[in-house]
Amino acid sequence: MAHELSRMWTQVDSQSISSKQLVCRLYRDTEEELQQLKQLGRFRDSKSSSQGNQRGGCAPK
C-alpha cells in the first residue's frame, strides 16, 4: 500500500510540475504576442497619421 501511495504521489507531483511549466510557457507566449500586437499597433498608427498628413487631412485624435 505504501508503495502504491508513493507511486501515486510521484505521478501527481510530476503532473503538477508539467502543469506549472505549461502555465509559464502560455504566459510567456501571451506576453510575446501582446508585445507584437503593440508594435503592430504603433506601426499602423504612425503609418496612418503620416498618410493623413500627406493627403492634407487631419491627423486622427
N, CA, C and O atoms as CSV, one atom per row, in Angstrom:
chain,resi,resn,atom,element,x,y,z
A,1,MET,N,N,0.827,-1.190,0.000
A,1,MET,CA,C,0.000,0.000,0.000
A,1,MET,C,C,0.876,1.261,0.000
A,1,MET,O,O,0.582,2.217,-0.718
A,2,ALA,N,N,1.942,1.267,0.796
A,2,ALA,CA,C,2.822,2.437,0.861
A,2,ALA,C,C,3.473,2.685,-0.499
A,2,ALA,O,O,3.621,3.830,-0.927
A,3,HIS,N,N,3.857,1.605,-1.168
A,3,HIS,CA,C,4.471,1.745,-2.491
A,3,HIS,C,C,3.467,2.349,-3.477
A,3,HIS,O,O,3.816,3.201,-4.294
A,4,GLU,N,N,2.229,1.898,-3.386
A,4,GLU,CA,C,1.172,2.407,-4.270
A,4,GLU,C,C,0.939,3.904,-4.029
A,4,GLU,O,O,0.811,4.677,-4.978
A,5,LEU,N,N,0.885,4.302,-2.765
A,5,LEU,CA,C,0.708,5.721,-2.435
A,5,LEU,C,C,1.901,6.552,-2.909
A,5,LEU,O,O,1.737,7.661,-3.418
A,6,SER,N,N,3.085,6.006,-2.737
A,6,SER,CA,C,4.289,6.698,-3.183
A,6,SER,C,C,4.273,6.901,-4.697
A,6,SER,O,O,4.623,7.973,-5.190
A,7,ARG,N,N,3.870,5.882,-5.416
A,7,ARG,CA,C,3.794,5.968,-6.878
A,7,ARG,C,C,2.756,7.002,-7.304
A,7,ARG,O,O,2.991,7.788,-8.221
A,8,MET,N,N,1.607,6.994,-6.632
A,8,MET,CA,C,0.557,7.959,-6.952
A,8,MET,C,C,1.033,9.387,-6.676
A,8,MET,O,O,0.769,10.292,-7.468
A,9,TRP,N,N,1.725,9.591,-5.567
A,9,TRP,CA,C,2.217,10.924,-5.216
A,9,TRP,C,C,3.227,11.409,-6.255
A,9,TRP,O,O,3.208,12.574,-6.652
A,10,THR,N,N,4.105,10.512,-6.689
A,10,THR,CA,C,5.096,10.864,-7.700
A,10,THR,C,C,4.408,11.256,-8.997
A,10,THR,O,O,4.819,12.203,-9.668
A,11,GLN,N,N,3.370,10.528,-9.341
A,11,GLN,CA,C,2.634,10.819,-10.569
A,11,GLN,C,C,1.958,12.189,-10.469
A,11,GLN,O,O,2.030,12.984,-11.407
A,12,VAL,N,N,1.311,12.466,-9.356
A,12,VAL,CA,C,0.642,13.756,-9.154
A,12,VAL,C,C,1.668,14.881,-9.153
A,12,VAL,O,O,1.438,15.931,-9.752
A,13,ASP,N,N,2.797,14.671,-8.485
A,13,ASP,CA,C,3.837,15.687,-8.407
A,13,ASP,C,C,4.377,16.023,-9.797
A,13,ASP,O,O,4.554,17.195,-10.128
A,14,SER,N,N,4.636,15.005,-10.604
A,14,SER,CA,C,5.161,15.267,-11.953
A,14,SER,C,C,4.112,15.962,-12.814
A,14,SER,O,O,4.460,16.784,-13.661
A,15,GLN,N,N,2.839,15.647,-12.611
A,15,GLN,CA,C,1.782,16.319,-13.365
A,15,GLN,C,C,1.695,17.792,-12.980
A,15,GLN,O,O,1.501,18.647,-13.844
A,16,SER,N,N,1.837,18.093,-11.696
A,16,SER,CA,C,1.756,19.489,-11.270
A,16,SER,C,C,2.946,20.284,-11.788
A,16,SER,O,O,2.802,21.453,-12.146
A,17,ILE,N,N,4.113,19.664,-11.832
A,17,ILE,CA,C,5.293,20.340,-12.383
A,17,ILE,C,C,5.061,20.626,-13.864
A,17,ILE,O,O,5.344,21.729,-14.333
A,18,SER,N,N,4.552,19.650,-14.598
A,18,SER,CA,C,4.266,19.849,-16.017
A,18,SER,C,C,3.235,20.951,-16.201
A,18,SER,O,O,3.356,21.774,-17.108
A,19,SER,N,N,2.233,20.969,-15.352
A,19,SER,CA,C,1.190,21.986,-15.433
A,19,SER,C,C,1.766,23.378,-15.212
A,19,SER,O,O,1.417,24.316,-15.929
A,20,LYS,N,N,2.650,23.518,-14.220
A,20,LYS,CA,C,3.272,24.820,-13.955
A,20,LYS,C,C,4.120,25.259,-15.133
A,20,LYS,O,O,4.136,26.440,-15.477
A,21,GLN,N,N,4.823,24.325,-15.754
A,21,GLN,CA,C,5.649,24.666,-16.913
A,21,GLN,C,C,4.774,25.112,-18.075
A,21,GLN,O,O,5.119,26.043,-18.804
A,22,LEU,N,N,3.629,24.434,-18.242
A,22,LEU,CA,C,2.717,24.826,-19.313
A,22,LEU,C,C,2.156,26.215,-19.063
A,22,LEU,O,O,2.042,27.015,-19.992
A,23,VAL,N,N,1.807,26.509,-17.825
A,23,VAL,CA,C,1.282,27.829,-17.485
A,23,VAL,C,C,2.335,28.890,-17.758
A,23,VAL,O,O,2.020,29.944,-18.312
A,24,CYS,N,N,3.583,28.627,-17.377
A,24,CYS,CA,C,4.671,29.578,-17.626
A,24,CYS,C,C,4.865,29.787,-19.118
A,24,CYS,O,O,5.045,30.919,-19.567
A,25,ARG,N,N,4.830,28.718,-19.885
A,25,ARG,CA,C,5.015,28.824,-21.329
A,25,ARG,C,C,3.862,29.618,-21.945
A,25,ARG,O,O,4.080,30.465,-22.811
A,26,LEU,N,N,2.637,29.342,-21.497
A,26,LEU,CA,C,1.473,30.066,-22.005
A,26,LEU,C,C,1.597,31.552,-21.687
A,26,LEU,O,O,1.304,32.392,-22.537
A,27,TYR,N,N,2.024,31.880,-20.482
A,27,TYR,CA,C,2.182,33.274,-20.076
A,27,TYR,C,C,3.241,33.964,-20.932
A,27,TYR,O,O,3.038,35.084,-21.400
A,28,ARG,N,N,4.374,33.285,-21.132
A,28,ARG,CA,C,5.449,33.859,-21.956
A,28,ARG,C,C,4.971,34.092,-23.383
A,28,ARG,O,O,5.212,35.155,-23.956
A,29,ASP,N,N,4.286,33.091,-23.964
A,29,ASP,CA,C,3.793,33.222,-25.332
A,29,ASP,C,C,2.794,34.368,-25.438
A,29,ASP,O,O,2.812,35.126,-26.408
A,30,THR,N,N,1.927,34.492,-24.443
A,30,THR,CA,C,0.932,35.559,-24.445
A,30,THR,C,C,1.607,36.917,-24.351
A,30,THR,O,O,1.211,37.857,-25.041
A,31,GLU,N,N,2.620,37.027,-23.507
A,31,GLU,CA,C,3.358,38.287,-23.380
A,31,GLU,C,C,4.030,38.654,-24.699
A,31,GLU,O,O,4.023,39.819,-25.097
A,32,GLU,N,N,4.611,37.667,-25.377
A,32,GLU,CA,C,5.269,37.927,-26.660
A,32,GLU,C,C,4.257,38.389,-27.699
A,32,GLU,O,O,4.528,39.322,-28.455
A,33,GLU,N,N,3.081,37.741,-27.743
A,33,GLU,CA,C,2.049,38.139,-28.694
A,33,GLU,C,C,1.568,39.553,-28.400
A,33,GLU,O,O,1.338,40.336,-29.321
A,34,LEU,N,N,1.415,39.882,-27.128
A,34,LEU,CA,C,0.979,41.218,-26.741
A,34,LEU,C,C,1.983,42.268,-27.195
A,34,LEU,O,O,1.599,43.318,-27.711
A,35,GLN,N,N,3.263,41.989,-27.005
A,35,GLN,CA,C,4.297,42.927,-27.446
A,35,GLN,C,C,4.259,43.097,-28.971
A,35,GLN,O,O,4.407,44.209,-29.480
A,36,GLN,N,N,4.060,41.997,-29.690
A,36,GLN,CA,C,3.992,42.075,-31.153
A,36,GLN,C,C,2.787,42.902,-31.590
A,36,GLN,O,O,2.891,43.712,-32.511
A,37,LEU,N,N,1.648,42.700,-30.934
A,37,LEU,CA,C,0.454,43.467,-31.278
A,37,LEU,C,C,0.650,44.948,-30.984
A,37,LEU,O,O,0.214,45.801,-31.757
A,38,LYS,N,N,1.305,45.254,-29.870
A,38,LYS,CA,C,1.576,46.656,-29.543
A,38,LYS,C,C,2.460,47.284,-30.611
A,38,LYS,O,O,2.217,48.413,-31.039
A,39,GLN,N,N,3.490,46.550,-31.045
A,39,GLN,CA,C,4.387,47.076,-32.074
A,39,GLN,C,C,3.640,47.270,-33.390
A,39,GLN,O,O,3.846,48.271,-34.076
A,40,LEU,N,N,2.779,46.326,-33.747
A,40,LEU,CA,C,1.993,46.463,-34.971
A,40,LEU,C,C,1.054,47.655,-34.870
A,40,LEU,O,O,0.881,48.398,-35.837
A,41,GLY,N,N,0.451,47.837,-33.707
A,41,GLY,CA,C,-0.454,48.966,-33.495
A,41,GLY,C,C,0.272,50.285,-33.635
A,41,GLY,O,O,-0.247,51.215,-34.253
A,42,ARG,N,N,1.455,50.381,-33.076
A,42,ARG,CA,C,2.244,51.616,-33.193
A,42,ARG,C,C,2.625,51.861,-34.646
A,42,ARG,O,O,2.571,52.992,-35.128
A,43,PHE,N,N,3.011,50.797,-35.340
A,43,PHE,CA,C,3.395,50.930,-36.744
A,43,PHE,C,C,2.195,51.401,-37.559
A,43,PHE,O,O,2.320,52.296,-38.395
A,44,ARG,N,N,1.037,50.801,-37.315
A,44,ARG,CA,C,-0.173,51.148,-38.036
A,44,ARG,C,C,-0.566,52.595,-37.744
A,44,ARG,O,O,-0.949,53.331,-38.653
A,45,ASP,N,N,-0.471,53.009,-36.459
A,45,ASP,CA,C,-0.819,54.379,-36.082
A,45,ASP,C,C,0.105,55.378,-36.761
A,45,ASP,O,O,-0.357,56.387,-37.294
A,46,SER,N,N,1.397,55.111,-36.747
A,46,SER,CA,C,2.345,56.049,-37.351
A,46,SER,C,C,2.165,56.088,-38.863
A,46,SER,O,O,2.324,57.141,-39.480
A,47,LYS,N,N,1.837,54.956,-39.459
A,47,LYS,CA,C,1.644,54.888,-40.907
A,47,LYS,C,C,0.389,55.663,-41.311
A,47,LYS,O,O,0.416,56.411,-42.288
A,48,SER,N,N,-0.705,55.495,-40.573
A,48,SER,CA,C,-1.949,56.174,-40.927
A,48,SER,C,C,-1.841,57.675,-40.691
A,48,SER,O,O,-2.393,58.453,-41.470
A,49,SER,N,N,-1.150,58.105,-39.643
A,49,SER,CA,C,-1.028,59.540,-39.388
A,49,SER,C,C,-0.131,60.190,-40.437
A,49,SER,O,O,-0.369,61.336,-40.817
A,50,SER,N,N,0.892,59.484,-40.912
A,50,SER,CA,C,1.747,60.066,-41.946
A,50,SER,C,C,0.995,60.133,-43.270
A,50,SER,O,O,1.206,61.065,-44.047
A,51,GLN,N,N,0.122,59.163,-43.542
A,51,GLN,CA,C,-0.674,59.209,-44.764
A,51,GLN,C,C,-1.680,60.350,-44.696
A,51,GLN,O,O,-1.928,61.026,-45.694
A,52,GLY,N,N,-2.255,60.561,-43.523
A,52,GLY,CA,C,-3.207,61.654,-43.345
A,52,GLY,C,C,-2.541,62.985,-43.580
A,52,GLY,O,O,-3.144,63.883,-44.167
A,53,ASN,N,N,-1.312,63.133,-43.136
A,53,ASN,CA,C,-0.589,64.380,-43.335
A,53,ASN,C,C,-0.246,64.576,-44.808
A,53,ASN,O,O,-0.229,65.710,-45.287
A,54,GLN,N,N,0.024,63.507,-45.527
A,54,GLN,CA,C,0.363,63.623,-46.940
A,54,GLN,C,C,-0.845,64.067,-47.752
A,54,GLN,O,O,-0.704,64.808,-48.725
A,55,ARG,N,N,-2.036,63.615,-47.354
A,55,ARG,CA,C,-3.239,63.983,-48.083
A,55,ARG,C,C,-3.747,65.360,-47.671
A,55,ARG,O,O,-4.664,65.897,-48.292
A,56,GLY,N,N,-3.164,65.919,-46.646
A,56,GLY,CA,C,-3.622,67.212,-46.177
A,56,GLY,C,C,-4.788,67.097,-45.213
A,56,GLY,O,O,-5.367,68.111,-44.824
A,57,GLY,N,N,-5.141,65.888,-44.821
A,57,GLY,CA,C,-6.249,65.690,-43.897
A,57,GLY,C,C,-5.800,65.874,-42.467
A,57,GLY,O,O,-4.613,66.044,-42.189
A,58,CYS,N,N,-6.752,65.839,-41.572
A,58,CYS,CA,C,-6.439,65.969,-40.148
A,58,CYS,C,C,-5.910,64.645,-39.626
A,58,CYS,O,O,-6.364,63.573,-40.026
A,59,ALA,N,N,-4.954,64.739,-38.735
A,59,ALA,CA,C,-4.441,63.532,-38.080
A,59,ALA,C,C,-5.499,63.038,-37.112
A,59,ALA,O,O,-6.181,63.851,-36.488
A,60,PRO,N,N,-5.658,61.721,-36.966
A,60,PRO,CA,C,-6.666,61.196,-36.033
A,60,PRO,C,C,-6.377,61.630,-34.609
A,60,PRO,O,O,-5.225,61.678,-34.177
A,61,LYS,N,N,-7.439,61.945,-33.889
A,61,LYS,CA,C,-7.294,62.390,-32.494
A,61,LYS,C,C,-7.075,61.219,-31.588
A,61,LYS,O,O,-6.931,61.393,-30.378
